Amino acid sequence: MADIKEMYKNFGISEDVYDYSVKITDALKQRFQEIDIIAEYNQLKVVNAMQKNQVSEAHFAQTTGYGYNDLGRDTLEKVYADIFHTEDALVRPQITCGTHALGLALSANLRPGDKMVYISGKPYDTLEEVIGIRESKGSLREYGVTYDQVDLLDNGDFDFDGIKNKLTSDVKLVGIQRSKGYATRPTLSVKKIGEAVSFVKSINPDIIVMVDNCYGEFVETIEPSDVGADMVVGSLIKNPGGGLAPIGGYICGTKDCVENCAYRLTTPGLGKEVGANLGVMTSFYQGLFLAPTVVASALKGAIFAANLFEKFEFKVIPDGKESRHDIIQAIEFGKPEAVIAFCKGIQAAAPVDSYLTPEPWDMPGYDAPVIMAAGAFVSGSSIELSADGPIKPPYAVYFQGGLTWQHAKLGILKAFQNMVDDELIHLV
């Protein structure tokens, strides 16, 4: 242990901070074992899907141009459909990010005159311009799609009375955001999502239910598609890419919904038949294979952070003992300098660009300056160790990722040490 302590000292972690962290991790052994059991289940699920679809070395071959008869691409989509228990899937490097995947799913399945209702409150900031909540060129609002929302109750539950009142005859699609985004509400469990889906379908079985699954994949043993969602949507540079996918997104769901998405992504008449893989198939397959254990590492880091910071009376969401339904840990610091100090610590622990200092800036798609710390192998990958937050009340930071538990721990301790050094935290 003395050697480990010396290694941490090389990163500027004091002996007092390290010793304090040991007490936290010792108390989490049982919790970590439970996470490993979920990871084991999901690992078997992924391997089973790959074996069922006879994944072979031939599926890693690069295709270019039109990408006709791309066996690797087509087989990967069958693998995803089997893992998520859906009729079909669209998994493409041409989907640039999670926001693009969600925008694609919405625009592909809504038509002028249709209405969509988000029943988990306002969606993530970058979707506001996609929908037209904030004015933007090419928004769904410009194409005659109207929007409404039902906020969650104060305890984080769905407002079923409010949902019933909003589901008028012109509602074509209901959106649910599993993760909290830049809000300090609880993340929605798959069980709660299933209850909401059943309620919506009891009112109108023809309504399409889409779930933004970002940050939630493989955290539980089931996914929203297992409880009735028509589409589950996410990014490959988050959980399912396992830290190896260099780009991409996925949409798993009913055959009709996915076909609509394919026609929107490429062009009517071509759909899924085109779209070369450009040599990323090995990363997509191997990243998916690693995803369950990578997600488990990120979860351990999030739980460690919650247990560490709540000891100093910061509000942490979820708290240190709550069940987990995504990899994001929110911590309310109440002051901007604490958010900045935390993010600088995360950046300093990165294997890439550790010498850079993150600063708040006006990012496209956000209504306040945002600070982002991410020294990642894949630019912007939030399954890798990262932290970010808008510089506005309640001055919360959102920590996520960690390809290994050991690296997540280092990042959290570096952030904690930064706050100790800046006298924002006082060890007793």
N, C-alpha and C positions, 0 to 999 in steps of 0.2 A: 504493500500500500504506500510505503514511503516513496517508491519510484513513481507511482501514479501522481502523488501529491506534488512531486518535483516537476512532473510534466505539466501539470496545471499551472504551476508557478511560472513556467515559461510563457504562458498565455496571460499572465497578469492576474491570475486568480489567487487571492490571498489564502493563507492557511485557515483563517477564521471562516471565510466564505465556503471553502471546500468542506471543512468539518461540519458546517451547518447543513450542507447539501447531503452529506452522508446520512444524517438523521432522517431526512425526507425520503431518500431512496430506500432505506431499510424498511420504512413503513409501507412501501408500495409493492413489495414483492408479490403478495397475493393478487393484487390488482393486475400486475404485469403478467402473471401466469394466466389470468382470465383472458387477457388480450391475445396471448400466444395461442390459446385454444381457438379463438375466432379466426386468427390468421391461418392456423392449420386447416380448419374447415374450408376457408376460402381458397387456400392453396390447392386443396384436393379438388375443389370445384373447377378451378382454372385448368388444372392438368387433365381432368376428366373431359372437359370440353375440347381441349387440344387433341387428345387421343381419339375422341369420338370422330373428329373431323380429319383425322389422319394427317396432321401437320407434318411436313417433311422439309428437308433442306431445299427442295425445289421451290417452296413457297417464299423463300427469302430473295429470290432473283429480282433484279431491277427491271422495271419496265419504263418506257418513255413514250412520248407522243400521245396517241389516243388512249393507250392502255387497254385495248381490247383483249379479252380473254386473260386478264391478270389473275392467275390462280391464287397467288398469295393474298391479294386484296380481297377477293371473293371468299376465300376460306376464312380469313380473319373475321369477316363480317358474320359468317356462320358461327364462329367461335364466340363472338360477342353475344349473338342472339341466344346461344345456348346458356352462357353464363347468366344473362339477364332474364332468361326464360321468356323471350319475346318471339314474335313471328319473323321479324327481320331486323336488320341493323345496317347503319351507314357509318363507316369508320374510315375517315379520309384525311390525308395530309393537306388537302385543299381547304379543309375547315381550319381556319387560322387560330381560333381561340374559343374559349367557352362562350363569350358574348356572341361571337359569330355563329356558333352552333345553336344557341338559343334563338337568335334572330332568324336563322334559317328555318328552324322548326316552326316558329310563329308565322313567318311570312309565307311558308309553303302550305300551311293548313288553314289560313284565314283569307277571306275574300272581301272585297269592298261591301260594306253594309253589315259585316259580322261584328260581333262584340266579344271582347275577352275580359275576363275578370280574374285578377290575382287575389287569392283568398288567404295568402300568408302576409298581407301588408304590401307596402311598396317594395318593388324588386330592387335588386342590386343597381348601384348608381349608373353603370355603363349601359343598362337596359333602358334607362329613362328616355334616351334619345332614339333608341330603336323603336320603342312603343310610341313616342311622341309626347310623353309627360313633359319633357323639355323639348322645345322646338328644335328640329334638325332636318336637314335635307334627306329625303328618301324614307322618312319614318313611316310606320304603319298608319299613323294618323293621316298623313298626306294621301294615303291610298284608301281612305274611307273606313278604316278599322277603328272602332271606338274602344275605350278602355275604362274600366272601373276597378275598384279594389275593396276588399274587406280586411280591415286590420285584425290582427290577432288580439285576443283578450289580454288583460294585464298579466295574467299568469302564463301566457304563451300558448294557450289552447286556441283551437279554431273557434270562431264565433259562428256557430251553426245557425242561429236565428238570422244573423246578418247575411250569411251565405244564401239562405233560403230567399230572403228578400231581394237579393241582387241577381238571382238566376232567372232572369226574364227570358221570354221566348227567343230573343235575338242573340242570346249568348251561345257562341260556337265553341269557345275554348276556355278552360279554367287553368290558371297557372299556379303552381306551388313551388316556392323556393325552400329547399330543405335546409340549407345553411343560413346563417344569420346575416351574411354580407357585412356592411358597415352599420349594423344595428347591434344593440346589446340585449337582444331577445334570445331565448333558448333555441337551439337547433331542433328541428322537428324529427322525431323518431320515425322509422318506417311504419311502426304500429299506428302512430297518430296520423300519418299520411294516409294509410289504408282506411282508417275510419272516415277521413274527409272524402276520399275517393268514393267510398261506398255511399256516403250521404249525397254527394253530387249526382252519382249515377241513379240513386233512388228518385231524384227529382226529374232528371232527364238523362236516360241512358245513352243518348246520342252525343252528349257533350264530350269533347276531347279533353282529357286531363293530361297536362304536361307537367313533369317535375324537373326542376333544375336540380340535378343531382351532384353538382360540383362540390368537391371536398368530402362527399359522403360515401363514395364507392368503397366497398370492402371493410367498412367500419363495423357493420353488422353482418350477420350471415344471410340476410335477405335484402333485396333492393326494392325500390318503389314499384317496379314492374311486377314484382311478386304479389303485390296487394292491389292490382287493378289499374295502375297508371297506363295510359295509352302510349305515352312517350316518356322516356328518361333521357336526359341530355347532359353531356359533360365535356370536359377538356382532357386531352391526353397529356398535357404538361402539368396536370394535377394527378390525382390518385391512380387512375388506371394505366398511365404511361410508365409507372414505376421509376421515374427519374431518367429513363432512357429515351423515350419518345421525344424527338426534337421539335415536334409541331403536331397539330391534329386535334380533332374532336370526334365525338360519337353521338349518334342518335339511335336508340334502340326502342322498338315499339311495334305497333300493328303494321301489317303489310301496307295498308293504304297510307298511313301517316308517313312511313319511311319512304315509300315510293314518291309521294308528294315532295318530300325533302330532297330526294335524289334529282327529281326534275327541276327543282328550284336551284340546287347546287350547280348542276351542269346546264341542261337545257331541255325543254319538252321534246320527247321523242328519243332522247339519248339516255337520260337518267343514270342508273348505276353502271351502264355498259362502258362508260368512258371514265378516265381519271387515272393516269399513270401513277405508280407508287414512288417513282424517282429514287429508289434505293433505300427507303426507310423501313421496309418490312421487318428486317431483323430486329431493329430497335422497337418496333411496335409489338412484335411477338414476345421478345425477351422482356420488355418492360412490363407487359401484361402478366407474364409469368412471375416476375418479381413483386408485382404490385401488392399482394396480400401482406408480405412481410415488411415491405417498405411502409405501408400504411400503419402496420403495427408499431413500427419504430416512431413514426410521427405521433401516433396516439400516446405512446409512453412519454414523449417529450411534452406534449400538451398537458398531460395529467401531472407531470413533474412541475411544470411551470405554475399550474393552478395551485398546487399544494404549497409551493414555495412562496408565491406572492401573496396568497391570502393570509399567510401568517403575519403579514405586515399591514393588515386591514385594508388592502386594496380589494375592490370588488372584482371578482373573477367569474367569468361566464363561459362554460359551466363552472360550478365550484369543484373543489378537490374530490368530492365523493360522488357527484352525480354520474349517471350513466352517460356514455358518449355516443353521439350520432354523427359527428364529423370530426375532422382533424384540427379545426380552428379553436384557438384559445383566445378569448377576449379578456383584456385586463384594463379596467378603468383607472387611470392615474390622476385625473382631475386637473392636470397642468401640462402645458405643451412641452416644457423642458424635460419632463419625465418620459414622454413618448419619444422624443428625439434621442435622449440618452439610451433608452432601451434599444432603439433601432440601430444606433451606432455600435452597440455591443454585439448585436447579431451580425452586422456586416464585418466586424473585426474578427469574428470567429469563422468566417467563410473560407473555403479552400481556394476560391477564385475572387479576385478583386478585394481581398481583405484590407488592402492599404487605402482604399477609397473611403470617403466619409459621406454618408447619405445626408441630404438636406431636403426639406419640404419644397415642392414645386407645383405649379399649376398643370396637372396632367389632363390630357384630353378626356372628356367624359365624366369629370368630377366637378362638384360645385364648391370645393374648398381645396387649398393646398394639401398635398398628400406626401408623406415621407415613406419611402420604400427601401428596405434593406434586403438584398438578395445577391449574394455572391455565388451564382449558380453556373453549372456546366451548360444548362439550357436556359437561355435568356428568358427571364420572367417565370420560370418554373416554380410554382408554389407548392409542389410536393417536396422540393428541396428546401433547406432551412431558409426561412424568410419571415419578415415581419413588416407590417405596414399599418398606416392609419391616417385618417384625415385630421388636419390640425384645426379642430373645432370641438366644442363641448360635446360629450363629457371627456374629451381627450383620452380616448381609448386606443390601445394598440391591439392588433390582430396578429397573433403568432401562429405559424403553421409550418408543417413540413419537417424534414429531417430524414435523409435517405437511410441513416442508421440512428439508433437510439443514442449511441455514444456521441455522435456529432450534435444531435439535438441538445443533449445535456450540456455540452461545451458552450453552445450558443446561448442557452438560457443563463448559465453561470457567468458568461462574459457580459451579458446584458445586466444581470443582477449586480455584478461587480462595478460596472459603470455607474449605476445608480448609487451604490454605496460610496464610491469615490466622489461623486457629485453631491454627496450628503442629502440625497433624496430618499435614501433608506438608511436607517440607523440600526446596526446590529447591537444587541444587548448581551 
